[in-house]
Amino acid sequence: SGAQIGQITCSRPILKASVPSLCNVHLQRSQKNISQAYKKVGFNPPPTGQISPDFSVLVAECVRQIQARRRESRSVAAGKKCPKDGKVG
């Protein structure tokens, strides 16, 4: 399957005016990932939600988490072989 460019969307209905335009499941998942990244870099965000000066560190941690998940899914997929011809993928 090809790489998707842009925002993650799913077939769940959402309000077009909502920002970000994610369904509840994807919105909660992205908020959870951001809070985990905050904890890993040792930053306690203010309740007002203002961006901190360490924002670049947070972005780097989010990117690292995404890349780790991709590597993990690739390694799982590489271990699967087709039962018919024995090829990987």
N, C-alpha and C positions, 0 to 999 in steps of 0.2 A: 504494500500500500504506500502511496506517496506521502510526502511530508505535508502537513497542514500549515498554512501560513495564516497568521492572524490569531484572533481570539478563539478559545475553545467554545464550541456551541454544541448543543445536543438537541434532541427532538422534543424536549419538554417545553411547554408554552411559558413564555415570560412576557413581562410588559416591555414594549419597545422603548419606552421613555426611561426605564430604570438604568442606572449606571452603577456598576458594570452590568452588561447584559448577560448575566449568567443565571442559570436556574438555581434554586435554593441549594441543591446538593453540591454543585460546583462552587458556588459562592462560599459555603461553609468549608469546603475542602481547601479553597485558596486562603481563607482567613486562618485556618488551622496551620497551613504551611508557613504563613507569614509569622504567626505567633511562635512557632517552633524555631524559625530562623532568628527571631528576636532573642529567644532564650539562649540559643547556641552562641550568639555573639555577645551575650551578657548585657543586653540592653533592655531596660524596662520602659516601654513607651508611655508617654503621658496619656491620661484619659481623654484629653482634648483631641488626640489623633493627629497632632501636628508632626511634620516630618522632622526627624532629628538630623544633626550634622553628620551622624554616622550612617546615613542612608546608603552610601556606596558599599559599606560593609554588609548591610542587610541584603542589598541586591546581589552581591557576590555569593552570599550564603544561599539565597534562593536559587540561583543558577546552579550552585554546587549540588543542591538537593535534587533538582530536576535532572541534571546529568547523571547522578547516582541512580535514580530510578530508571532512566533510559538504559544505562549499562546493565542493570539488574534484569530488566525485561529482555534485553538482547541475549544475555547469557542463558536465560531460561529458554528462549526461543531457539538458541543454537543447540541446546541439548535435545530438542525434539526432532525426530527423524520420521520421514514418511514411511508408513508400513509397506507401501507398494514397491518403491524403488530404492529405499534406504537413503535418499538424499536429505540433507538438512534443509529445514525451512518449510 
